[in-house]
Amino acid sequence: MNTAKDIRSDILEILIKVEDVRTLESIRYELEKIYQKSVGQAEDKRIPAFMKGVKPIRENVTLEQIKAEQNYKPVTYKEFRKVADQMEWEESLEELLEAIK
C-alpha cells in the first residue's frame, strides 16, 4: 500500500528529472488546481449543504428594488381563496396533517 510519503517521494523523483521550464510551470499549475479543489472539497464537507443556497445580504437596497427584481405581483386573499378552492386533494386533511408530524 502506498502511503502519502511514498507517493510524494515518487512525484519528487519524477520532478527532479524534468528540465523544461514550461513543463514544470504546467505541472505546478495543475498541482495548484488539484490542491485548491481538494481544499475546497474539504471546506464544503464542513459546511451544511443548505448553506450553498444562502446568499449574503445586500446593503442599501430597498424593498421596492427587490420587488422589481423578483417581478413581485401581490395577490389578494380573494384571489388566493379562488385558486385554493378549485384545488383537488387526493388525501384527506387528516392524512396531510399526519404527514407533517
C-alpha positions in Angstrom: 0.0 0.0 0.0 1.3 3.4 -1.0 1.5 6.0 1.8 1.3 9.7 1.2 5.0 9.9 1.9 5.8 7.2 -0.7 3.7 8.9 -3.4 5.2 12.3 -2.6 8.7 10.8 -3.0 7.8 9.3 -6.3 6.5 12.6 -7.6 9.6 14.4 -6.4 11.8 11.8 -8.2 9.9 12.5 -11.5 10.1 16.3 -11.0 13.8 16.2 -10.4 14.3 14.6 -13.9 12.3 17.4 -15.7 14.4 20.1 -17.1 12.0 22.0 -19.3 10.7 25.2 -17.6 7.4 25.2 -19.4 6.7 21.6 -18.4 7.5 22.4 -14.8 5.2 25.5 -14.9 2.5 23.4 -16.4 2.9 20.8 -13.7 2.9 23.4 -11.0 -0.3 25.0 -12.4 -2.1 21.6 -12.5 -0.9 20.7 -9.0 -2.2 24.0 -7.6 -5.6 23.5 -9.3 -5.8 20.0 -7.8 -4.8 21.2 -4.4 -7.2 24.1 -4.4 -10.0 21.7 -5.5 -9.2 19.3 -2.7 -9.1 22.1 -0.1 -12.4 23.4 -1.4 -14.0 20.0 -1.1 -12.7 19.7 2.5 -14.3 23.0 3.3 -17.5 22.0 1.6 -17.8 19.0 3.9 -17.7 21.2 6.9 -20.5 23.5 5.6 -24.1 22.2 5.7 -25.5 21.6 2.2 -28.3 24.1 2.6 -25.7 26.9 3.1 -24.8 26.7 -0.6 -28.2 28.4 -1.3 -27.6 31.2 1.2 -26.6 34.5 -0.3 -25.1 37.4 1.6 -27.5 40.3 2.5 -27.2 43.2 0.1 -26.8 46.6 1.7 -28.5 49.8 0.6 -31.3 48.0 -1.4 -34.9 49.0 -0.9 -37.9 46.7 -0.7 -39.2 48.3 -3.9 -36.0 47.4 -5.7 -36.3 43.8 -4.6 -39.9 43.6 -5.6 -39.0 44.9 -9.1 -36.1 42.4 -9.5 -38.3 39.5 -8.5 -41.3 40.6 -10.6 -43.4 40.6 -7.4 -47.1 40.7 -8.1 -49.3 40.8 -4.9 -52.3 38.5 -4.6 -55.4 39.4 -2.7 -56.9 37.0 -0.3 -60.0 36.6 -2.5 -57.7 35.6 -5.5 -55.9 33.2 -3.3 -59.1 31.6 -2.0 -60.5 31.3 -5.5 -57.5 29.2 -6.7 -57.3 27.3 -3.4 -60.9 26.3 -3.5 -60.5 24.9 -7.0 -57.7 22.6 -6.0 -58.5 18.9 -5.9 -56.9 17.0 -3.0 -56.2 13.3 -3.2 -55.5 13.0 0.5 -57.8 13.9 3.4 -57.0 16.7 5.7 -56.2 14.2 8.4 -53.7 12.4 6.1 -52.0 15.7 5.3 -51.7 16.7 8.9 -50.3 13.3 9.8 -47.6 13.6 7.1 -46.2 16.8 8.7 -45.9 15.4 12.2 
